[in-house]
Amino acid sequence: MSSRTNISCLQEAKRVAVFGGTHGNEMSGITLVNMWIQNSAEIERNGLAIKPFISNPRAVEKCSRYIDTDLNRAFTPDNLSAPDVEGLPYEVQRAKEINRMFGPKGSSDAYDVIFDLHNTTSNMGSTLILESSTDLFNLQMVHYIKKAMAPHTCSVLLNEHPQLKYSTTRSVAKHPIGVEFPPCTVDVFRVQERMDYPRDANGNITAMVHPHLQDCDWESLNRGDPMFLTFDGRAILYEGANTVYPTFINEAAYYEKQQAFMTTCREILVANAIRKACK
């Protein structure tokens, strides 16, 4: 008995953007994009239009995460449809500009792919972020990247949680691809919950991330394991019923978002083979 591989047909990808400086103090993407703006030979590919782009130039100039508000949370329908009037936060103005240049978001005119380059102060290592478990382009792309990086590891964070998902800079793009890949599976960490630091009645932080958890991104956290250490020396244990895998542990930029770390669960996603649009 023979088996038949399911194949999904997608349009060929022709336009790709690489963003750096969505957060103006995350230097790896800024340095790479500025280098590629000066000399794009390293990222040029036949049949593709590839544009390196600094997404938040004012924040880059000040070496600050943002000027008025987080650009990587600014691509909401309300912001993108807001009238062009004086007094809009700078990052909202910038989101509207980026949407006009690389979108409009959700339209057939949008760029096919946007790679948005970031840094973190947590010990996550190389990480790819997915926003959908059913986007075949993304699944095939991260599968290819993980194989290309082997034996080095590259974790995949899946954030399609309805309360924790946010309107990212890269969400302007659509994601078809123009080459054929066989079926694949991708090991991902699905976002579950945002964990805040313990606080007193006035909202002041009363504990730090426990030393046994610090720098242990992507490692298992089991019931009874220490999560926090209060400033008077008491351990606060994880009491969840299921094993989770924390990430963004003690990320400095997330203090303002009241997040000590994010919990995830491990899943395996399956993607059909894909090829250029079927005739």
GIBELUR-V472823 format. One record per backbone hydrogen bond with DSSP energy under -1.0 kcal/mol. NH is the residue of the N-H (numbers start at 1). CO is the residue of the C=O. E is the energy in kcal/mol with one decimal. If there is no record, write none. Layout:
nh:NH co:CO e:E
nh:NH co:CO e:E
//
This chain:
nh:8 co:273 e:-3.3
nh:10 co:275 e:-2.7
nh:16 co:49 e:-2.7
nh:17 co:113 e:-2.4
nh:18 co:51 e:-2.3
nh:19 co:115 e:-3.3
nh:20 co:53 e:-2.2
nh:24 co:65 e:-1.1
nh:26 co:23 e:-1.8
nh:30 co:26 e:-1.0
nh:31 co:27 e:-2.9
nh:32 co:28 e:-2.4
nh:33 co:29 e:-2.7
nh:34 co:30 e:-2.4
nh:35 co:31 e:-1.9
nh:36 co:32 e:-2.4
nh:37 co:33 e:-2.3
nh:38 co:34 e:-1.6
nh:39 co:35 e:-2.2
nh:43 co:40 e:-1.4
nh:48 co:45 e:-1.8
nh:49 co:14 e:-2.9
nh:51 co:16 e:-2.5
nh:53 co:18 e:-2.5
nh:55 co:20 e:-2.3
nh:60 co:56 e:-2.1
nh:61 co:57 e:-2.5
nh:62 co:58 e:-1.5
nh:64 co:59 e:-2.3
nh:73 co:70 e:-1.8
nh:74 co:71 e:-1.5
nh:75 co:167 e:-1.8
nh:76 co:74 e:-1.1
nh:80 co:76 e:-2.7
nh:81 co:77 e:-1.6
nh:82 co:79 e:-1.0
nh:85 co:83 e:-1.6
nh:88 co:85 e:-1.0
nh:93 co:89 e:-2.2
nh:94 co:90 e:-2.6
nh:95 co:91 e:-2.3
nh:96 co:92 e:-2.1
nh:97 co:93 e:-2.1
nh:98 co:94 e:-3.0
nh:99 co:95 e:-2.5
nh:100 co:96 e:-1.9
nh:101 co:97 e:-2.2
nh:102 co:98 e:-3.0
nh:103 co:99 e:-1.6
nh:107 co:104 e:-2.2
nh:110 co:107 e:-1.0
nh:111 co:102 e:-3.0
nh:112 co:15 e:-1.1
nh:113 co:15 e:-1.6
nh:115 co:17 e:-2.7
nh:117 co:19 e:-2.5
nh:128 co:155 e:-2.7
nh:130 co:157 e:-3.2
nh:136 co:134 e:-1.0
nh:139 co:135 e:-2.3
nh:140 co:136 e:-2.7
nh:141 co:137 e:-2.8
nh:142 co:138 e:-2.8
nh:143 co:139 e:-2.0
nh:144 co:140 e:-2.2
nh:145 co:141 e:-2.6
nh:146 co:142 e:-2.7
nh:147 co:143 e:-2.0
nh:148 co:144 e:-2.5
nh:149 co:145 e:-2.0
nh:152 co:149 e:-2.1
nh:155 co:126 e:-1.7
nh:157 co:128 e:-3.0
nh:158 co:189 e:-2.7
nh:159 co:130 e:-3.0
nh:165 co:161 e:-2.5
nh:168 co:166 e:-1.2
nh:172 co:169 e:-1.2
nh:173 co:170 e:-1.6
nh:174 co:111 e:-3.0
nh:181 co:274 e:-1.9
nh:184 co:271 e:-1.8
nh:186 co:269 e:-2.5
nh:188 co:267 e:-2.7
nh:189 co:156 e:-2.7
nh:190 co:265 e:-2.8
nh:191 co:158 e:-3.1
nh:192 co:263 e:-2.8
nh:193 co:263 e:-1.1
nh:195 co:261 e:-2.8
nh:200 co:204 e:-2.1
nh:203 co:200 e:-2.2
nh:206 co:198 e:-2.8
nh:208 co:229 e:-2.4
nh:210 co:227 e:-2.9
nh:213 co:210 e:-2.0
nh:214 co:210 e:-2.3
nh:216 co:213 e:-2.1
nh:218 co:246 e:-3.2
nh:219 co:216 e:-1.9
nh:221 co:244 e:-3.0
nh:224 co:238 e:-3.5
nh:225 co:222 e:-2.6
nh:227 co:236 e:-3.4
nh:228 co:236 e:-1.6
nh:229 co:208 e:-2.6
nh:230 co:234 e:-3.1
nh:231 co:206 e:-2.0
nh:233 co:230 e:-2.3
nh:236 co:228 e:-2.8
nh:238 co:225 e:-3.3
nh:244 co:221 e:-2.1
nh:245 co:264 e:-2.5
nh:247 co:262 e:-2.2
nh:250 co:260 e:-3.3
nh:251 co:248 e:-1.4
nh:254 co:251 e:-1.6
nh:255 co:252 e:-1.4
nh:258 co:255 e:-1.7
nh:259 co:254 e:-1.7
nh:260 co:195 e:-3.8
nh:261 co:195 e:-1.6
nh:262 co:247 e:-2.8
nh:263 co:193 e:-2.9
nh:265 co:190 e:-1.8
nh:267 co:188 e:-2.4
nh:269 co:186 e:-2.8
nh:271 co:184 e:-2.8
nh:273 co:6 e:-1.6
nh:274 co:181 e:-1.2
nh:275 co:8 e:-1.7
nh:277 co:10 e:-1.2
//
